[in-house]
Amino acid sequence: MNVKSTFENASFKDFENIPGMGIFERAKELNAFLLYLKENNRHHYRKINYDMSGPMVRHIGPDGKEKELLNLVSNDYLGFSQHPAVKKAAIDSIQQYGTGAGSSPLIGGHYDYHEELERKLCHFFGRPEGCSLVFTTGYTANSATLQALLQKEDIAIMDMAVHASVYEGCLLTNTKRFLHNNLEMLEMALKDAQFKYRNKLVIIDGIYSQDGDMAHVREILQLCRQYGALLMLDDAHGIGVIGANGRGVLEHLDLLQEIDIITGTLSKSFGNIGGFVISSPEMIAFLQYQSRQYAFSAAATPAISGVVKALELFDEEPIWRHRLRENIEYFKKGLTDMGLDVGNTCSAIIPVKIGDPHKTGQVGKMLLEFGIYANPILYPAVSKKDARIRMSLMATHNCEQLGKALEAFEFINKKLELAN
Ligand SMILES: Cc1ncc(COP(=O)(O)O)c(C=O)c1O
């Protein structure tokens, strides 16, 4: 295959595997594609940020001049990565323990600050001690857990919009995908799998990362019980944003104690890095010893103690969650009033669905000219006809900043006729 001839319509997915091509040759091809994107002003990735992760960020523009941009790309939803008390907790822990844990948890890298965090996470989700396990990323919380649990005799049945980490975790087992939030398809898959596999694990997100919409958890749980399947839910984008006390989608639906395995990340509403699993104490002990990425990789650094403080702030300072909710309602209303399609979002992820990938790239560029940093999301992150601008809101954005983004959309909408 001559990839070069199709650069115009190519995506990163085309370079995953090119038949007959060596790995360095394939890397060369990808580099040629990157150059093509840069030369055609279509390269939106790995922009260097010169400032803290706040509502405004500083970048160097194509003219080589520094530019302040409104930050609509951060998942630091509550702004906790910048909260003085969260930073102090992380700094104090580094002062006491240093910058690294030194080894993996099973062989000397497990500290009292990890224990404290795991205890607090159990408490946060209303579970007894021993029900949580901390991983070094949200990605591994999913991939490592799934890899440890599912083998050739089992099947993972997942919503096709789940995160890449779920797909990676299921590489060694059987898989079946169902269309996003489609209960009929899920039921068909469950029926089909009913007597064929040892374990059936249904995997969904609480809030989906590209659409910001919520899973039909109650109905899915009912189907799982009907067909003898287990349910795993990743609430990376729901925790901190959804639920009266910020416990996420499961608090909102009053199902916190009903799900077999809950996963989440510490990199979004907790303002740090890491991930966690909540399950029964037996399952947590199983993962401690059977998850290779947990057992054979260094434990989280002492800076993770910032999360302990963030967990306390969920209850001590609900104001951040309330501000975020006000921002979500204000921004969503502004966009829908213009006739723009934000889909079914109910979270801090706000997509503006455009469809056409070229138009979406154009919108991304125009927003940058207005001083607004928002990501165009293209295939393969979404299907080819479902390109969109994806934005994330933070509690620390103010009305003036979001108003500026709405004005930019108003102008672009008139110019490019985005509204249906
Ligand atoms: C739904 C979902 N799960 C897991 C992850 C991975 O989390 P992390 O970036 O903390 O590794 C992400 C990351 O964006 C996500 O969107």
The ligand as an ORCA input file, in Angstrom:
! r2SCAN-3c Opt
* xyz 0 1
  C     -13.194      7.146     29.967
  C     -11.730      7.189     30.260
  N     -11.186      6.198     30.978
  C      -9.865      6.178     31.256
  C      -9.025      7.185     30.817
  C      -7.563      7.108     31.121
  O      -7.267      7.918     32.204
  P      -5.802      8.530     32.431
  O      -5.620      9.588     31.370
  O      -5.883      9.097     33.790
  O      -4.826      7.437     32.285
  C      -9.552      8.243     30.089
  C      -8.657      9.312     29.629
  O      -8.960     10.258     29.018
  C     -10.928      8.248     29.789
  O     -11.479      9.222     29.066
*
